[in-house]
Amino acid sequence: MRKFTRNTEVKANDFACVDFGRWFGRRVRHIAVSGVSQQYAQRLGGAVDALSQVVADFDASAAQEGLTRSAALDQMNGTAFVERRRQDMERTFERHAKLSADLDALQGQGPFTRAYHAARMTDGDVAGAAWNNFQPALPLTFPVPCLQVWGFWQE
């Protein structure tokens, strides 16, 4: 019976390949952060526009009845469906306020500031849509290599 042995000799090239792979992966990540953050900001604007329409419609309906938003919400009770709809609208108002604040912080900002405000990019629906439609491209703008250098120094 023949014994199989494993070659456990580690070569310097093996470490170089791993190091290069790690380095390259981090460079790609910094390129992607710039592109995805731009997509996120654009999608965020669309989400805020859509939510603004829903909020405006609700407020207009309440105003036609002589009610404030909170008074209109208070009147939404009686059946399980109407109460569930009231809860939906409360969540919509909260999400609209949060996304509007995020959009105010990100709107018109360049890639450096968007990277700085990355913690504001927390909406799962917007982030998922941005990531699903993100297509990496050759980075030809000044901020991308700067972000790569910044990422290099963070290691």
C-alpha positions as CSV (number, residue, x, y, z in Angstrom):
1,M,0.0,0.0,0.0
2,R,1.3,3.4,-1.0
3,K,1.3,6.3,1.5
4,F,0.3,9.7,0.2
5,T,2.2,12.6,1.7
6,R,1.3,16.1,1.5
7,N,3.8,18.7,0.4
8,T,3.9,21.2,3.2
9,E,6.7,23.3,1.9
10,V,5.7,26.9,1.8
11,K,7.3,29.1,-0.8
12,A,7.8,32.9,-0.7
13,N,5.7,33.1,-3.9
14,D,2.7,31.7,-2.0
15,F,2.7,34.6,0.4
16,A,3.2,37.1,-2.4
17,C,0.2,35.8,-4.2
18,V,-2.0,36.0,-1.1
19,D,-0.7,39.5,-0.3
20,F,-1.3,40.6,-3.9
21,G,-4.8,39.1,-3.8
22,R,-5.6,40.9,-0.6
23,W,-4.2,44.2,-1.9
24,F,-6.1,43.9,-5.2
25,G,-9.4,43.1,-3.4
26,R,-9.1,46.1,-1.3
27,R,-8.4,48.4,-4.3
28,V,-11.5,47.0,-6.0
29,R,-13.5,47.6,-2.8
30,H,-12.5,51.3,-2.7
31,I,-13.5,51.7,-6.4
32,A,-16.8,50.0,-5.7
33,V,-17.5,52.2,-2.7
34,S,-17.3,55.3,-4.8
35,G,-19.6,53.9,-7.5
36,V,-22.1,52.3,-5.2
37,S,-22.3,55.4,-3.1
38,Q,-23.2,57.4,-6.2
39,Q,-25.9,54.9,-7.1
40,Y,-27.2,54.9,-3.6
41,A,-27.5,58.7,-3.6
42,Q,-29.4,58.6,-6.9
43,R,-31.7,55.9,-5.7
44,L,-32.2,57.7,-2.4
45,G,-33.4,60.7,-4.3
46,G,-36.0,58.6,-6.1
47,A,-37.2,57.0,-2.9
48,V,-37.6,60.4,-1.2
49,D,-39.5,61.7,-4.2
50,A,-41.9,58.7,-4.1
51,L,-42.4,58.9,-0.3
52,S,-42.9,62.7,-0.6
53,Q,-45.8,62.1,-3.0
54,V,-47.4,59.6,-0.5
55,V,-47.0,62.1,2.4
56,A,-48.3,65.0,0.4
57,D,-51.4,62.9,-0.6
58,F,-52.1,62.0,3.0
59,D,-51.6,65.6,4.2
60,A,-53.9,66.9,1.4
61,S,-56.6,64.4,2.3
62,A,-56.3,65.4,6.0
63,A,-56.4,69.1,5.2
64,Q,-59.6,68.7,3.1
65,E,-61.2,67.3,6.2
66,G,-59.8,70.1,8.3
67,L,-57.4,67.8,10.1
68,T,-53.7,67.8,10.9
69,R,-51.6,64.8,10.1
70,S,-51.6,63.6,13.7
71,A,-55.4,64.2,14.1
72,A,-56.0,62.2,10.9
73,L,-53.9,59.4,12.1
74,D,-55.8,59.4,15.4
75,Q,-59.0,59.0,13.6
76,M,-57.7,55.9,11.8
77,N,-59.1,53.2,14.1
78,G,-62.1,50.9,14.4
79,T,-61.2,48.0,12.2
80,A,-58.1,45.9,12.0
81,F,-57.5,47.0,8.4
82,V,-57.7,50.7,9.2
83,E,-55.5,50.4,12.2
84,R,-52.9,48.4,10.2
85,R,-53.1,51.2,7.5
86,R,-52.4,53.8,10.2
87,Q,-49.3,51.9,11.4
88,D,-48.2,51.7,7.7
89,M,-48.6,55.5,7.3
90,E,-46.7,56.1,10.6
91,R,-43.8,54.0,9.3
92,T,-44.0,55.8,6.0
93,F,-43.7,59.2,7.7
94,E,-40.7,58.0,9.8
95,R,-39.0,56.6,6.8
96,H,-39.6,59.7,4.8
97,A,-38.1,61.9,7.5
98,K,-35.0,59.7,7.9
99,L,-34.4,59.3,4.2
100,S,-34.9,63.0,3.6
101,A,-32.3,63.8,6.2
102,D,-29.9,61.3,4.6
103,L,-30.5,62.8,1.2
104,D,-29.9,66.3,2.6
105,A,-26.5,65.1,3.9
106,L,-25.6,63.3,0.6
107,Q,-27.1,65.5,-2.1
108,G,-24.6,67.3,-4.2
109,Q,-21.7,65.8,-2.4
110,G,-18.6,64.4,-4.1
111,P,-17.2,60.9,-3.5
112,F,-15.1,61.9,-0.6
113,T,-18.0,63.3,1.4
114,R,-20.3,60.4,0.4
115,A,-17.6,58.0,1.7
116,Y,-17.5,60.1,4.9
117,H,-21.3,59.8,5.3
118,A,-21.4,56.1,4.4
119,A,-23.0,55.4,7.8
120,R,-26.1,57.2,6.5
121,M,-26.5,54.6,3.7
122,T,-28.6,52.2,5.8
123,D,-31.9,51.8,4.0
124,G,-32.0,48.2,2.9
125,D,-34.4,48.7,0.0
126,V,-32.4,51.5,-1.5
127,A,-29.0,49.8,-0.8
128,G,-30.2,46.6,-2.4
129,A,-31.5,48.3,-5.5
130,A,-28.2,50.3,-5.8
131,W,-26.1,47.2,-5.4
132,N,-28.2,45.1,-7.8
133,N,-27.9,47.8,-10.5
134,F,-24.3,48.7,-9.9
135,Q,-22.0,48.0,-12.8
136,P,-18.3,48.7,-12.2
137,A,-16.6,50.8,-14.7
138,L,-13.1,51.9,-15.4
139,P,-12.4,54.6,-12.8
140,L,-11.2,57.7,-14.7
141,T,-12.0,60.4,-12.2
142,F,-9.6,62.0,-9.7
143,P,-11.3,60.9,-6.5
144,V,-11.0,57.1,-7.2
145,P,-7.2,56.8,-7.0
146,C,-7.3,59.1,-4.0
147,L,-9.8,56.8,-2.2
148,Q,-7.5,53.9,-3.2
149,V,-4.5,55.6,-1.6
150,W,-6.6,56.4,1.5
151,G,-7.6,52.7,1.7
152,F,-4.0,51.7,1.3
153,W,-3.0,53.7,4.3
154,Q,-5.9,52.3,6.3
155,E,-4.4,48.7,6.1
